[in-house]
Structures are given as C-alpha cells and as structure tokens.
Amino acid sequence: MERKGISTVISAALIVAIALGLTSTAYIWGIPLIQKRQEASLTEKVYSQFSQTNQNSLPKMIEDVANNRGVRTFTIGADGTWVLNENEDSIEFTFTSKTSNVATGTQSPISLTSGVQCTGTSPPNSPSPPTGTLGQDSSSLVCVIATTETELFTIKYKVWFRELNDNPLSPTQRFKIDLIKEGLDRSSGNIVKITFDESTQQTISQQTLITKKIKILLI
C-alpha cells in the first residue's frame, strides 16, 4: 500500500510538471504570435487610413473639405510622427511596426494611386506625372515606403496634392489644393484637424486657376 501511495504521488507530480512545461511552452511561443497579429492588425489599419478607396482616409477627408468646406478631424490609429510641408503641399506620417504589408527597400516609394508614380525628381519622389485631369483624376496622391531595421519596420505614408487641369495639352481651367500650416509643422500626436480657409481665383495667361486653401492643425 505504501508503494502504491508513493507511485500515486510521483505520478501526480509528473502530471503537474508536464502541465507546467506545456503552459510555459504555450506562453513562450503564444505571446509573440499574439503580439505579431496585433502589430499586423495595426499596420493594416494605418494602411486603410491612407487608402483612397476609404472615404474616411486622410486624403479623402482633405479633398472633402476642399470641395464642401467645413471642418473635419482625422485620428490616426498608431503612434508616430507627422510632418507638414507647405511648399510641397504634402503631409507625411511615419511609424514603426514589427510587420509590414508593403515591400521593403524599394528604390522609390510605392504609389497607392492608380496611374501615378512616386518617381518625380523635383521635389524628390513627387507625383509623376505632376498634374492630373479635372473630373477624372484625384488631386491627392499617396506614396508609401518601408525600410527594415533589426526586428522593426519603419513605414512612411506621404500624401501629395497635385494640380488638376481641364485639358492636359492646352488647359483653360486649373485646380489645386493648397495646404496651410496652422500651428506646428511637426507633431507626434495622433490628430489632424482639417479646416477650409478660403477659395481664390486668378487668371494667368488666359488660364483660370482655382485654389482651395486648407488649414492643417497637427495636434
């Protein structure tokens, strides 16, 4: 009876040890997998917030304010840094992630806008072609580039605004969105406030240029 009791105790101890081992293994392998899935979900969310197929994306919000006036607020779903360039009429967002859903190490940023490339030289990686057609093209162009460093990817989205013409060969009417800084031109916040400022019209060499000025506040 004594041996049987000892065997029962040993068996119970082995079962506990095995259970603890399996639990530790599941924890060691499971937690990184969960974290990677969370990172992948975050990366996809940011992608959608710059996709021009999403009407609530940043480029579409800015275009909406330019066309319909008013104020809109955009909130990014990740921690990162913003840079607004008034001279380029561009705004960019950079963040890091353990996953990337775009190719890394490309020579030029990848265009998310059909029919346009991010290969212009003045300024570097600007829209090519630099202008679009009114009623056919979007005034915004989205470029994305990803680089890898150790176990992290650095992903940068950049939204450019280009001029649209009614006739690419001999335009008589031109349209552009002009981004204006309201406050800082750099921020590590996650909110962008978009406000319609004014619409101006001027005639240049028998061409009518309509400019929609949009204030960008990085919060």
Secondary structure, DSSP 4 states (H G I P E B T S, - for coil): -HHHHHHHHHHHHHHHHHHHHHHHHHHHHHHHHHHHHHHHHHHHHHHHTT-TTSTTSHHHHHHHHHHH-SEEEEE-SS--EEEEETTTTEEEEEEEES--SS-BS-SSPEE-STT-EEEEETTEEEEESSEEETTTS-SEEEEEEEEEETTEEEEEEEEEE-EEES-SSS-SEEEEEEEEE-S-SEE-SSEEEEEEEEEEEEEETTEEEEEEEEEEEE-
